[in-house]
Amino acid sequence: MESTGRPKVNIDSNFSKSIVERVFDESVFMLQTNETLRVTASRFSVSISTVWWDMRKRLIIINPDHYKKIDNLINSHKGSEKKMKIYKGKRLGEAEGIPWVQVTVNDKPLEHHVYHSPDGFNWGYGGSGPADLARSILWDHLGKEPSHGLYQDFKFHFVSGWKDTWEITSEEIQNWIDKRGSD
């Protein structure tokens, strides 16, 4: 028999039952704030998903009725966390006065939603190439076309100041949008 290095928990023990029952008694609160999940995951150096699955596995054995009641809440949590995206750009050179740049999202080319600049993306100033870059980044991040005011503000707040290479995460973008407010 192989050892995983982790001690097995006796689900029939009163200690295990009381912990699992207490955690699930707070399930609605946890699902709304995620704070208890984060603290538990951090304390045991595991992912939040591991905590969820471990609790789900134990609850059905301890209290099947309670499991059924919160199963929909747990399943509703599954697709709600967006995977963090990383947007990157770097200058590759210039040909006939047109800059050659590479812009990626999670190492794949960012789709250019052409509106201002048929020549493509650019950054480091407040022109049409930076406007299309801001618009395309926000379009990808939001999953829909951003308002004119939103992408112009993003252009002046971020894109116009970028140097030859840059990187920004979806988390940074969302934090900025949350602080700015929507149109």
C-alpha positions in Angstrom: 0.0 0.0 0.0 1.4 3.4 -1.0 1.6 6.2 1.5 0.7 9.7 0.3 2.5 11.3 3.2 -0.7 12.8 4.4 -2.5 11.4 7.5 -5.9 9.9 6.8 -8.8 11.5 8.6 -11.4 9.3 10.2 -14.7 10.6 9.0 -16.5 8.7 11.7 -14.7 10.6 14.5 -16.6 13.2 16.5 -13.8 15.7 15.8 -14.1 15.3 12.0 -17.9 15.5 12.2 -17.9 18.7 14.3 -15.4 20.4 12.0 -17.2 19.5 8.8 -20.6 20.4 10.3 -19.4 23.7 11.6 -17.9 24.6 8.2 -21.1 23.7 6.4 -23.3 25.5 8.9 -21.4 28.6 7.7 -21.6 27.6 4.1 -23.8 30.4 2.8 -21.6 32.9 4.5 -18.5 31.3 3.1 -19.9 31.2 -0.4 -20.9 34.8 -0.3 -17.5 36.1 1.1 -15.0 33.3 0.4 -13.1 34.5 3.4 -13.4 31.3 5.4 -12.4 29.3 2.3 -9.4 31.5 1.8 -8.3 31.3 5.4 -8.7 27.5 5.5 -6.9 27.1 2.2 -4.0 29.3 3.4 -3.7 27.6 6.8 -3.4 24.2 5.2 -1.4 25.4 2.2 -3.9 24.1 -0.3 -6.1 25.7 -3.0 -9.6 26.9 -2.3 -10.8 24.2 -4.7 -9.2 21.5 -2.6 -11.1 22.8 0.5 -14.4 22.8 -1.4 -14.0 19.3 -2.7 -12.9 17.9 0.6 -15.9 19.5 2.4 -18.2 18.2 -0.3 -16.8 14.7 0.0 -17.3 14.6 3.7 -20.7 16.3 4.0 -22.5 13.7 1.9 -21.4 11.1 4.4 -22.2 13.1 7.5 -25.4 14.9 6.5 -26.9 14.0 3.1 -29.9 16.3 3.5 -27.7 19.3 4.2 -25.5 18.3 1.3 -28.4 18.5 -1.1 -29.4 21.9 0.1 -26.1 23.5 -0.5 -25.0 21.5 -3.5 -26.4 24.1 -5.9 -24.6 26.9 -4.1 -21.3 24.9 -4.4 -21.9 24.1 -8.1 -22.8 27.7 -8.8 -19.3 28.7 -7.6 -17.6 26.6 -10.2 -17.4 28.9 -13.2 -17.6 32.2 -11.3 -13.8 32.7 -10.9 -12.2 34.0 -14.0 -8.8 32.8 -14.9 -6.3 35.6 -14.5 -5.2 36.9 -17.9 -1.8 38.5 -18.5 -1.5 41.1 -21.3 2.0 41.7 -22.6 3.5 43.9 -25.3 6.9 44.4 -26.8 8.3 46.4 -29.7 10.0 44.2 -32.4 11.2 47.0 -34.6 9.9 49.2 -37.4 9.4 48.8 -41.1 8.6 51.7 -43.5 7.6 53.9 -40.6 5.1 51.4 -39.1 6.0 49.9 -35.8 6.2 46.1 -35.5 4.8 45.1 -32.1 3.7 41.9 -30.4 0.7 42.0 -28.1 -0.5 38.9 -26.4 -3.0 37.7 -23.8 -1.8 34.6 -22.0 0.9 34.2 -24.7 -1.6 34.2 -27.6 -2.1 37.1 -30.0 -4.6 39.7 -28.7 -7.4 40.2 -31.3 -7.3 43.7 -32.8 -10.7 45.3 -32.9 -9.9 47.8 -35.5 -11.5 51.2 -35.0 -8.9 54.0 -34.9 -5.8 52.4 -36.4 -5.7 50.1 -39.4 -1.9 50.0 -39.0 -2.2 48.1 -35.7 -1.4 48.6 -32.0 1.0 51.0 -30.5 1.7 52.6 -27.1 3.7 55.2 -25.3 1.6 58.2 -26.5 -2.0 59.2 -26.9 -2.8 58.4 -30.5 -4.9 56.0 -32.6 -2.7 52.9 -32.2 -2.8 53.2 -28.4 -6.6 53.8 -28.6 -7.1 50.5 -30.5 -4.8 48.7 -28.0 -6.8 50.0 -25.0 -10.1 49.2 -26.7 -8.9 45.7 -27.6 -7.5 44.9 -24.2 -10.7 46.0 -22.5 -12.9 44.2 -25.1 -11.0 41.0 -24.3 -11.2 41.6 -20.5 -14.9 42.5 -20.4 -16.0 40.1 -23.1 -17.8 42.9 -24.9 -17.1 46.2 -26.6 -16.1 48.9 -24.0 -17.5 52.3 -24.0 -15.6 55.1 -25.7 -15.0 56.9 -22.4 -13.7 53.8 -20.7 -11.1 52.8 -23.3 -10.0 56.4 -23.8 -9.5 56.8 -20.0 -7.6 53.4 -20.0 -5.4 54.6 -22.8 -4.4 57.8 -21.0 -4.1 56.1 -17.6 -2.0 53.1 -18.8 -1.2 52.7 -22.5 0.2 56.2 -23.2 2.8 55.7 -20.5 4.0 52.2 -21.5 7.6 51.8 -22.6 9.0 49.3 -25.2 7.9 46.3 -23.1 4.9 46.2 -20.7 2.6 43.8 -18.8 -0.7 44.2 -17.2 -3.0 41.6 -15.5 -6.8 41.3 -15.7 -6.8 41.8 -11.9 -5.0 45.2 -12.3 -7.5 46.1 -15.1 -10.5 45.2 -13.0 -9.2 47.0 -9.9 -8.8 50.2 -12.1 -12.3 49.7 -13.5 -13.8 49.2 -10.0 -12.1 52.4 -8.8 -13.0 54.4 -11.8 -16.6 53.3 -12.0 -18.4 52.4 -15.2 -20.0 54.6 -17.8 
